[in-house]
Amino acid sequence: MIKKILILSIVLSTFMVAKTPKEIYEKNCVECHATLPSSLEKMFMSYIKTYSGERDTKIAIKTFLKKPDLDTSVMSEVFLDKFGVKKPTKLNDKELDSAIEYYFNQYKIKGRLN
């Protein structure tokens, strides 16, 4: 009986371990976008071009991911005609914020130029 409880608690604890922003990003963003012709970097550049600053860009990404809409997408009409608008994210706000922060830090230019 003790062995069963111990094994069950170990199994359950592995599911309850908080995932890192990188893990959340790779599992929920990279996996899906890997099959699309437009990379996450190109999408990032479209957001930056449209919204300019870091704060506005992050807000726009979060808003779109929570409630995707044709009118708020930064993707081209050709892309949207072929692939449509994504489904709303299933991530909670904390996970979404950490994934967006990680994503933004992957592609931002500020601080990388010498």
NULO-342142 format. One record per residue: residue number from 1; residue in three letters; y, x, z of N, C-alpha, C in turn. Coordinates in steps of 0.001 Angstrom, whole numbers, plus 500000, padded with zeros to 6 digits. Example, Ala and Ser with C-alpha at 12.3 -4.5 7.8 and 13.67 -1.06 7.14 Angstrom:
% residues 2
[atom 1,ALA,[494310,513190,507800],[495500,512300,507800],[496700,513200,507800]],
[atom 2,SER,[497750,512850,507080],[498940,513670,507140],[500030,512900,507870]],
***
This chain:
% residues 114
[atom 1,MET,[498804,500821,500000],[500000,500000,500000],[501263,500867,500000]],
[atom 2,ILE,[501269,501908,500788],[502414,502814,500866],[502637,503494,499514]],
[atom 3,LYS,[501544,503874,498859],[501663,504512,497545],[502327,503575,496545]],
[atom 4,LYS,[501933,502315,496569],[502499,501335,495646],[503995,501149,495895]],
[atom 5,ILE,[504382,501073,497138],[505803,500915,497482],[506586,502143,497043]],
[atom 6,LEU,[506028,503315,497285],[506696,504560,496891],[506862,504645,495376]],
[atom 7,ILE,[505818,504337,494649],[505873,504375,493183],[506877,503345,492660]],
[atom 8,LEU,[506835,502143,493221],[507766,501100,492814],[509212,501509,493093]],
[atom 9,SER,[509468,502103,494229],[510838,502519,494555],[511312,503642,493638]],
[atom 10,ILE,[510438,504544,493257],[510804,505620,492324],[511123,505045,490953]],
[atom 11,VAL,[510292,504133,490482],[510515,503509,489180],[511837,502745,489177]],
[atom 12,LEU,[512064,501958,490207],[513306,501185,490289],[514532,502078,490390]],
[atom 13,SER,[514415,503170,491109],[515576,504069,491255],[515948,504728,489937]],
[atom 14,THR,[514979,504945,489061],[515317,505538,487763],[516137,504579,486914]],
[atom 15,PHE,[515948,503280,487093],[516729,502289,486355],[518115,502105,486958]],
[atom 16,MET,[518271,502428,488212],[519525,502189,488900],[520460,503391,488863]],
[atom 17,VAL,[520006,504513,488331],[520837,505703,488247],[521974,505444,487266]],
[atom 18,ALA,[523175,505736,487699],[524340,505527,486832],[524268,506469,485643]],
[atom 19,LYS,[524561,505925,484493],[524557,506737,483281],[525899,507417,483127]],
[atom 20,THR,[525875,508580,482529],[527109,509315,482292],[527848,508694,481113]],
[atom 21,PRO,[529154,508944,481016],[529897,508446,479849],[529274,508899,478533]],
[atom 22,LYS,[528789,510127,478502],[528166,510644,477284],[526917,509830,476931]],
[atom 23,GLU,[526092,509528,477924],[524877,508739,477683],[525225,507329,477205]],
[atom 24,ILE,[526221,506730,477823],[526646,505381,477421],[527146,505404,475983]],
[atom 25,TYR,[527978,506383,475668],[528538,506527,474321],[527436,506751,473286]],
[atom 26,GLU,[526541,507684,473567],[525493,507999,472596],[524533,506834,472390]],
[atom 27,LYS,[524180,506143,473454],[523238,505027,473357],[523867,503798,472701]],
[atom 28,ASN,[525113,503510,473021],[525727,502265,472570],[526640,502403,471362]],
[atom 29,CYS,[527054,503594,471049],[527975,503788,469918],[527320,504596,468800]],
[atom 30,VAL,[526889,505793,469132],[526356,506706,468121],[525125,506135,467431]],
[atom 31,GLU,[524211,505551,468193],[522979,505021,467595],[523261,503989,466502]],
[atom 32,CYS,[524190,503085,466765],[524500,502043,465780],[525286,502593,464594]],
[atom 33,HIS,[526244,503450,464876],[527110,503963,463826],[526441,505018,462956]],
[atom 34,ALA,[525324,505536,463391],[524620,506564,462613],[524190,506043,461242]],
[atom 35,THR,[523993,504742,461132],[523527,504165,459865],[524676,503706,458965]],
[atom 36,LEU,[525901,503806,459446],[527055,503355,458656],[527637,504503,457834]],
[atom 37,PRO,[528233,504203,456683],[528795,505258,455837],[530095,505843,456382]],
[atom 38,SER,[530760,505149,457269],[531996,505645,457860],[531694,506183,459252]],
[atom 39,SER,[531980,507458,459454],[531645,508094,460730],[532548,507605,461854]],
[atom 40,LEU,[532125,507859,463069],[532947,507525,464234],[534258,508309,464203]],
[atom 41,GLU,[534228,509498,463659],[535456,510284,463550],[536438,509614,462587]],
[atom 42,LYS,[535962,509137,461455],[536839,508448,460499],[537395,507163,461107]],
[atom 43,MET,[536563,506454,461867],[537037,505240,462528],[538104,505585,463565]],
[atom 44,PHE,[537890,506684,464267],[538884,507139,465250],[540217,507414,464556]],
[atom 45,MET,[540167,508094,463433],[541397,508414,462701],[542094,507137,462212]],
[atom 46,SER,[541321,506124,461847],[541915,504841,461446],[542632,504189,462624]],
[atom 47,TYR,[542032,504260,463794],[542678,503709,464992],[543954,504474,465329]],
[atom 48,ILE,[543898,505798,465275],[545076,506611,465596],[546195,506331,464598]],
[atom 49,LYS,[545845,506228,463329],[546840,505945,462296],[547489,504580,462518]],
[atom 50,THR,[546724,503622,462972],[547223,502261,463179],[547986,502106,464489]],
[atom 51,TYR,[547480,502712,465569],[548050,502468,466899],[548806,503659,467497]],
[atom 52,SER,[548770,504805,466863],[549515,506012,467244],[549107,506623,468577]],
[atom 53,GLY,[549565,506091,469681],[549372,506721,470983],[548004,506496,471592]],
[atom 54,GLU,[547697,507328,472584],[546400,507266,473253],[546197,505928,473968]],
[atom 55,ARG,[547172,505500,474730],[547038,504273,475506],[546827,503062,474591]],
[atom 56,ASP,[547667,502931,473570],[547557,501789,472658],[546245,501819,471875]],
[atom 57,THR,[545817,503008,471506],[544559,503143,470772],[543379,502708,471634]],
[atom 58,LYS,[543336,503177,472880],[542239,502810,473782],[542226,501302,474055]],
[atom 59,ILE,[543399,500729,474244],[543488,499283,474473],[542984,498521,473247]],
[atom 60,ALA,[543386,498965,472067],[542961,498304,470828],[541451,498393,470635]],
[atom 61,ILE,[540879,499553,470916],[539429,499728,470775],[538699,498806,471752]],
[atom 62,LYS,[539148,498804,473001],[538491,497965,474013],[538607,496485,473655]],
[atom 63,THR,[539786,496076,473258],[540003,494679,472886],[539095,494282,471733]],
[atom 64,PHE,[539029,495144,470726],[538183,494848,469569],[536707,494792,469943]],
[atom 65,LEU,[536248,495758,470739],[534831,495791,471093],[534409,494597,471944]],
[atom 66,LYS,[535323,494103,472764],[535002,492940,473593],[535035,491639,472795]],
[atom 67,LYS,[535948,491588,471812],[536081,490376,471001],[536403,490777,469557]],
[atom 68,PRO,[535384,491233,468826],[535605,491674,467444],[536150,490539,466579]],
[atom 69,ASP,[537100,490889,465747],[537739,489893,464896],[538136,490561,463590]],
[atom 70,LEU,[537962,489869,462506],[538313,490381,461190],[539779,490818,461129]],
[atom 71,ASP,[540653,490053,461759],[542089,490335,461707],[542501,491561,462514]],
[atom 72,THR,[541716,491945,463510],[542087,493098,464335],[541285,494352,463998]],
[atom 73,SER,[540414,494264,463027],[539627,495426,462621],[540505,496421,461858]],
[atom 74,VAL,[540252,497704,462069],[540980,498739,461326],[540193,499211,460100]],
[atom 75,MET,[539032,498617,459881],[538207,499009,458748],[538712,498349,457473]],
[atom 76,SER,[538380,498965,456349],[538825,498452,455051],[538118,497142,454723]],
[atom 77,GLU,[538723,496396,453812],[538118,495130,453373],[536761,495367,452720]],
[atom 78,VAL,[536643,496452,451976],[535374,496776,451312],[534283,496985,452367]],
[atom 79,PHE,[534608,497748,453417],[533658,497998,454498],[533263,496684,455165]],
[atom 80,LEU,[534259,495868,455488],[533999,494599,456177],[533215,493624,455309]],
[atom 81,ASP,[533478,493626,453996],[532718,492760,453090],[531242,493155,453071]],
[atom 82,LYS,[530991,494459,453111],[529613,494947,453028],[528877,494848,454367]],
[atom 83,PHE,[529560,495203,455469],[528886,495291,456763],[529288,494197,457758]],
[atom 84,GLY,[530381,493508,457487],[530836,492462,458399],[531469,493032,459657]],
[atom 85,VAL,[531808,492131,460554],[532412,492516,461826],[531297,492621,462856]],
[atom 86,LYS,[531368,493629,463686],[530315,493851,464686],[530248,492718,465705]],
[atom 87,LYS,[529165,492679,466434],[529019,491719,467526],[529720,492272,468765]],
[atom 88,PRO,[530129,491404,469674],[530782,491879,470902],[529877,492808,471701]],
[atom 89,THR,[530480,493767,472347],[529716,494711,473158],[529089,494011,474350]],
[atom 90,LYS,[527989,494560,474811],[527335,494047,476013],[527659,494929,477224]],
[atom 91,LEU,[528463,495966,476992],[528841,496848,478096],[529825,496150,479024]],
[atom 92,ASN,[529734,496452,480321],[530732,495921,481239],[532011,496768,481112]],
[atom 93,ASP,[533081,496339,481750],[534373,497024,481601],[534319,498493,482013]],
[atom 94,LYS,[533627,498789,483090],[533538,500179,483567],[532802,501056,482541]],
[atom 95,GLU,[531680,500576,482048],[530918,501324,481043],[531726,501479,479761]],
[atom 96,LEU,[532371,500407,479357],[533165,500432,478129],[534319,501421,478252]],
[atom 97,ASP,[535027,501388,479370],[536127,502327,479584],[535642,503770,479549]],
[atom 98,SER,[534511,504039,480173],[534008,505421,480191],[533557,505858,478797]],
[atom 99,ALA,[532943,504958,478030],[532523,505292,476665],[533733,505528,475765]],
[atom 100,ILE,[534769,504712,475912],[535989,504881,475108],[536674,506191,475463]],
[atom 101,GLU,[536737,506497,476740],[537340,507759,477185],[536586,508942,476594]],
[atom 102,TYR,[535264,508889,476638],[534442,509963,476074],[534669,510066,474566]],
[atom 103,TYR,[534658,508927,473894],[534889,508871,472446],[536243,509467,472095]],
[atom 104,PHE,[537261,509051,472812],[538605,509555,472542],[538653,511073,472708]],
[atom 105,ASN,[538036,511585,473738],[538047,513029,473988],[537250,513823,472958]],
[atom 106,GLN,[536319,513175,472278],[535547,513851,471240],[536390,514168,470010]],
[atom 107,TYR,[537343,513305,469700],[538056,513423,468435],[539553,513662,468548]],
[atom 108,LYS,[540108,513622,469739],[541549,513831,469864],[541927,515231,469413]],
[atom 109,ILE,[543118,515346,468895],[543607,516630,468392],[544441,517335,469456]],
[atom 110,LYS,[545204,516572,470206],[546090,517148,471220],[545281,518029,472189]],
[atom 111,GLY,[545808,519226,472411],[545143,520157,473310],[544104,521022,472637]],
[atom 112,ARG,[543839,520779,471364],[542824,521569,470645],[543445,522563,469668]],
[atom 113,LEU,[544719,522377,469386],[545389,523273,468442],[545977,524456,469195]],
[atom 114,ASN,[545872,525616,468619],[546451,526823,469242],[547762,527181,468611]],
***
